[in-house]
Amino acid sequence: MDNNDIFLDEATKAVFIIGVKYRQADINGKQELRQPRDKAFSAYSMARLKLLEDEVICTDEDVQEMEKIRQEIQQAAQTQTLITAIARLFGILIAL
């Protein structure tokens, strides 16, 4: 696997975890998470398409940052912590 594949794999895991945490949230949590979740999902879709282009290459640093963000999303126990991690995911995905 190259860096693009690893990056995309970590991003895929991150958005999956966001979806699970959204489904498990209470009504208030869902209201708070809906917009950040939707933005992250849209950015993920665009990033997947960009990573199919030959000129987009993820660096080792990109991969490390994505792994760190995925771990933050996975470990987030509070809604606000999760929202902060989702915002970081969104930022790295749109930067591609």
N, C-alpha and C positions, 0 to 999 in steps of 0.2 A: 504494500500500500504506500502511496506517496502522500505528501503533506496535504494535498487537496482532499484525498479520500479520508484521511484521519480527521481533518477539520470538519468535513461534512458529517462523518460518523458521530463525532462529539456533538455537533449542532443538532443532529437528528435526535440523539438521546436527550438533549436539553429540552427541545420542544415537546418531546413525548412526556417528559417529567412534568413540564408546565401543564400539559393537558390533564395529566393524572391529578396533580395538585388542585387544578381548577375544579375538576369533577368532585373532589373530596371536600372542597371548601363549603362553608355554610353560605347562606344567601348573601350576607354582607361581604364575605370574602370574595364571592363570585362577582359581585358588583365592582369591587375594587380591582380585581384581577382582569376583568373582561377586556378593557381597552389595552393594557400592556400586553396581554396574551395575544390579542388580535394583531397588534403591531409587530410583535416578535414572529408570529406565524407568517405574516406577509413578508417580512424581511428575510425569513428563512427560505421562502419560496423563491424570492428574487436571487438570493445567494446561491441556491442550488443551480439555477440557470446560469449564473455568472461562472460558477466553477466548472461548467462544461466547456467554457471557452478556453482555447489554448493559452491565451495571454494572461490569464489569472492564475497566479501561483501563490499558494500560502507558504509562509516562512515557518521555520521551527518556532519562532516567537508567537506567530498566529496560532499555531497548534497548541502551544503551552497555555496561552491565554484562553482559548476555547475550552480546554480541559479544566482549567481553573473555574471558569464561569459555570460549566456544567456541574462541577462539584458544589459550587455555591448554591445553584438552583436545587440540586438534590438535597442538600443539607438544610435549606431554609425552613425554619420551623414557624416563623411568623410571616404574615401576609406582607408587611412592609419590607422585610428582608428579601422576600421572594420578588417583590416588585423592583427593588434595587438591582437584584441579579438579572432580572428580565431586561431592565434598561441597559445593562452592560452587554447582554447578549444582542440586543437590538443594535447597539452602537458598533459592535464588531462586525455584525452581518452586513450593515449598510455601508461599512467602510471598504468592503471588497470592491 
